[in-house]
Amino acid sequence: MATNGSSWGNFLLIGFSEDPKAEFILSLVIAGFYTMTLTGNTAIILISLLDSRLHTPMYFFLRNLSFLDIGFTTCIVPQMLVNMWSGEKTITYIGCMVQFSVALALGSTECVLLAVMAIDRYVAVLWPLRYATIMNQQICRILAAVSWISGFANSLLQSSLAIVLPLCGHRQVDHFHCEILIIIKLSCVDTGPTESKMLIGRLIILAIPVSIILTSYACIARTVVKMQSAEGRKKAFGTCASHLTVVTVFFGTIMFMYLQPKNNYSQNQGKILALIYTVIAPTMNPLIYTLRNKDVKRAMRKVIWKDVV
């Protein structure tokens, strides 16, 4: 394996190779979750397209979210499973760069999209009679485009900073996928300035969506408290419950991963948290929306009944 900064050697992904038997069992669990992610999110996309009653802004954004989850897990999990089952545990230089760039782009896009979905819930609760007018098709497309463009712009900025760093030492990555913060640590030059710039980018892509989400739900909570009808409060809560659960799972995992004090953080703990974020969290979204949402369950029964008939 070449060691100078200009060569394109393979990276060695260590993963969970300390215990091969445990790693094999873990690979089966990961494969199961990946299958559930593909099946659940594809079902959400198809059902929301096939049932005309789900042609609303909420389900338009949910389709985008499901597509993001499919793409995010697919850019990481198949390569991880191949490495676990083949024993090679390598990934090419180009493959590694593409993997962390795409993962970062889709993860960043999801941050912004969840904020957009919070705005959608804000309008639905505060102005229910004007909801369809405000959240019209054109506005929904613009907000979705803003999510995708900002996510990929953040990835382009951070990835370009990482790719130009020379990799002069070993190429052993103590992780199960190419994580950008770990890759830049392999550089033989001072990465402090680069890490500072990347930190600013991460704070922006996290802080702005979180602020929008908190503000939206603060306004929603104030409106719900003022409602005289218990049925109205229940309906408003039901409108937001699924999205709020997804937000809690997504941002809770990210903040626990990146905002925890370094002296309380081990690499193995980081791998477990990354596994939850990469493999388990995308599986939860379709479950949350199908189990808590009567419209989705009704649409699923309708589609399944048609297929049976």
C-alpha positions in Angstrom: 0.0 0.0 0.0 1.5 3.3 -1.0 2.1 5.9 1.6 2.7 9.2 -0.1 0.1 11.9 -0.2 -0.5 11.7 -4.0 -1.1 8.0 -4.3 -4.6 6.4 -4.3 -4.2 3.4 -2.0 -7.0 1.4 -0.4 -8.3 2.1 3.1 -8.6 -0.7 5.7 -11.8 -0.5 7.6 -11.3 -2.3 11.0 -14.9 -2.3 11.9 -15.8 -4.8 14.7 -13.1 -7.3 13.8 -12.0 -7.9 17.4 -14.4 -10.8 17.7 -15.1 -12.5 14.3 -18.0 -14.6 15.6 -19.7 -11.7 17.2 -19.1 -9.7 14.0 -20.8 -12.3 11.9 -23.9 -12.3 14.2 -23.9 -8.5 14.1 -23.8 -8.6 10.3 -26.9 -10.7 10.2 -28.7 -8.2 12.5 -27.5 -5.3 10.3 -28.7 -7.1 7.1 -32.1 -7.6 8.8 -32.4 -3.9 9.7 -31.2 -2.9 6.2 -33.9 -5.0 4.6 -36.5 -3.5 6.9 -35.3 0.0 6.0 -35.6 -0.7 2.3 -39.0 -2.4 2.6 -40.5 0.2 5.0 -39.3 3.3 3.3 -40.2 2.0 -0.2 -43.7 1.1 1.1 -44.1 4.7 2.5 -43.1 6.2 -0.9 -45.3 3.9 -3.0 -48.4 4.1 -0.7 -48.2 7.9 -0.4 -48.1 8.1 -4.3 -50.8 5.5 -4.9 -53.4 6.9 -2.4 -54.7 10.3 -3.6 -55.7 11.2 0.0 -52.0 11.2 0.9 -51.1 13.8 -1.8 -50.6 16.4 0.8 -47.5 18.5 1.8 -46.9 16.3 4.9 -46.6 13.1 2.8 -44.6 14.9 0.1 -41.9 15.7 2.6 -42.2 12.2 4.1 -41.5 10.7 0.7 -38.3 12.9 0.5 -37.4 11.7 4.0 -37.9 8.0 3.1 -35.8 8.5 -0.1 -33.1 10.1 2.0 -33.1 7.2 4.5 -32.8 4.6 1.7 -29.9 6.5 0.0 -28.1 7.1 3.3 -28.1 3.5 4.5 -27.4 2.2 0.9 -24.2 4.2 0.6 -22.8 2.6 3.8 -24.5 -0.8 4.7 -23.8 -2.9 1.5 -20.1 -2.1 1.6 -20.0 -2.8 5.4 -21.7 -6.2 4.9 -19.3 -7.1 2.0 -16.4 -6.3 4.3 -17.9 -8.3 7.2 -18.6 -11.4 5.0 -15.5 -11.4 2.8 -12.9 -10.6 5.4 -11.2 -8.2 3.0 -12.3 -5.0 5.0 -10.9 -2.7 2.3 -12.4 0.2 0.4 -10.8 2.0 -2.5 -9.7 5.7 -2.2 -12.4 6.8 -4.6 -15.0 4.6 -2.9 -14.1 6.1 0.5 -14.3 9.7 -0.8 -17.6 9.0 -2.5 -19.0 7.3 0.6 -18.3 10.0 3.1 -19.3 12.8 0.7 -22.7 11.2 -0.1 -23.4 10.2 3.5 -22.6 13.7 4.6 -24.8 15.2 1.9 -27.8 13.0 2.7 -27.4 13.4 6.5 -27.2 17.2 6.1 -30.2 17.2 3.8 -32.2 15.3 6.4 -31.3 17.9 9.1 -32.8 20.7 6.9 -35.8 18.6 5.7 -36.8 17.8 9.3 -36.8 21.6 10.0 -39.0 22.1 6.9 -41.4 19.4 8.1 -41.6 21.3 11.5 -42.6 24.4 9.6 -45.2 22.3 7.8 -46.7 21.1 11.1 -46.5 24.7 12.4 -48.7 26.0 9.6 -51.1 23.0 9.9 -51.8 23.6 13.5 -51.8 27.5 13.6 -53.6 28.1 10.3 -55.5 24.9 9.5 -58.0 26.7 7.2 -55.2 28.4 5.2 -52.9 25.3 5.3 -53.5 24.2 1.7 -53.1 27.7 0.3 -49.9 28.5 2.3 -48.3 25.1 1.7 -49.1 24.9 -1.9 -47.3 22.6 -4.4 -44.8 25.3 -5.5 -43.8 26.2 -2.0 -43.4 22.5 -1.0 -41.1 22.0 -4.0 -39.0 25.1 -3.2 -38.6 24.0 0.5 -37.6 20.5 -0.6 -35.1 21.9 -3.1 -33.7 24.2 -0.4 -33.2 21.1 1.8 -31.4 19.1 -0.9 -29.3 22.0 -2.1 -28.1 23.1 1.4 -27.3 19.5 2.3 -25.2 18.9 -0.8 -23.6 22.3 -0.5 -22.5 21.5 3.1 -21.1 18.2 1.9 -19.3 19.8 -1.0 -17.7 22.4 1.3 -16.6 19.9 4.0 -15.5 17.1 1.6 -13.4 19.5 -0.5 -11.6 20.5 2.7 -10.9 16.8 3.5 -10.0 15.6 0.1 -7.1 18.1 -0.4 -5.3 16.9 2.8 -2.3 14.7 2.0 -2.5 11.1 3.5 1.0 10.3 4.3 0.7 7.7 7.0 -1.2 4.4 7.5 -4.7 4.0 6.1 -6.3 2.0 8.8 -9.7 3.4 9.7 -10.9 2.4 13.1 -14.6 2.4 12.0 -17.0 0.4 9.9 -17.3 3.1 7.2 -15.4 6.1 5.9 -16.3 8.8 8.5 -15.0 12.2 7.4 -13.7 13.2 10.8 -11.7 10.0 11.1 -10.3 10.2 7.6 -8.8 13.7 8.1 -7.0 12.4 11.2 -5.0 10.2 8.9 -3.3 13.3 7.4 0.3 14.0 8.1 -0.2 17.8 8.3 -1.8 20.0 10.9 -5.6 19.5 10.5 -6.5 22.1 13.1 -7.6 24.9 10.7 -9.5 22.4 8.5 -11.3 20.9 11.5 -12.2 24.4 12.7 -13.8 25.3 9.3 -15.6 22.0 9.3 -16.9 22.5 12.8 -18.4 25.9 11.7 -20.1 24.1 8.8 -21.5 21.4 11.1 -22.8 23.9 13.7 -24.6 25.8 10.9 -26.2 22.8 9.4 -27.3 21.6 12.9 -28.0 24.9 14.8 -30.3 26.5 12.2 -32.6 23.5 11.7 -32.7 22.8 15.5 -33.6 26.4 16.1 -36.4 26.3 13.5 -37.7 23.1 15.0 -37.7 24.4 18.6 -39.3 27.7 17.6 -42.0 25.9 15.6 -42.9 23.5 18.4 -42.8 26.3 21.0 -45.5 28.2 18.9 -47.4 24.9 18.4 -47.4 24.2 22.2 -48.6 27.7 23.0 -51.4 27.4 20.5 -52.4 23.9 21.8 -52.5 25.0 25.4 -54.9 27.8 24.5 -57.3 25.4 22.8 -60.6 25.0 24.6 -61.5 21.7 23.1 -59.8 18.5 24.4 -60.5 16.9 21.0 -58.8 19.8 19.3 -55.7 19.4 21.5 -55.6 15.7 20.8 -55.9 16.2 17.1 -53.1 18.8 17.1 -50.8 16.5 19.2 -51.5 13.6 16.8 -50.6 15.9 13.8 -47.1 16.5 15.3 -46.4 13.4 17.3 -44.8 11.3 14.5 -42.6 14.1 13.3 -41.5 15.0 16.8 -40.6 11.4 17.5 -38.5 11.2 14.4 -36.8 14.5 15.2 -35.9 13.3 18.8 -34.4 10.0 17.5 -32.4 11.7 14.7 -31.0 14.8 16.5 -30.7 13.0 19.8 -28.3 10.4 18.3 -26.3 13.1 16.4 -25.9 15.3 19.4 -24.9 12.4 21.6 -22.3 11.4 19.0 -20.7 14.8 18.4 -21.4 16.9 21.4 -20.3 14.5 24.1 -17.0 15.5 26.0 -14.0 13.7 24.4 -12.8 12.4 27.8 -16.0 10.4 28.2 -16.0 9.1 24.6 -14.4 5.8 23.4 -14.0 4.6 19.8 -16.1 1.5 20.5 -18.9 3.7 21.9 -18.6 5.9 18.8 -19.1 2.8 16.6 -22.2 1.7 18.5 -23.7 5.2 18.3 -22.9 5.4 14.6 -24.4 2.0 14.1 -27.7 3.2 15.7 -27.6 6.4 13.6 -26.8 4.5 10.3 -28.7 1.3 10.6 -31.4 1.5 13.2 -32.7 5.1 13.0 -33.7 4.8 9.3 -35.7 1.7 10.2 -37.7 3.6 12.8 -39.1 6.3 10.5 -41.6 4.1 8.6 -42.5 2.3 11.8 -43.3 5.6 13.6 -45.4 7.0 10.7 -47.3 3.8 10.1 -48.0 2.8 13.7 -49.1 6.3 14.8 -50.8 7.4 11.6 -54.4 6.3 10.8 -54.2 7.7 7.2 -51.1 5.6 6.4 -52.6 2.5 7.9 -55.8 3.0 6.0 -53.9 3.5 2.8 -51.9 0.4 3.4 -55.0 -1.7 4.0 -56.5 -0.3 0.8 -53.5 -1.1 -1.3 -53.0 -4.6 0.2 -56.8 -5.3 -0.2 -56.6 -4.3 -3.9 -53.7 -6.6 -4.5 -55.5 -9.5 -2.8 -58.6 -9.0 -4.8 
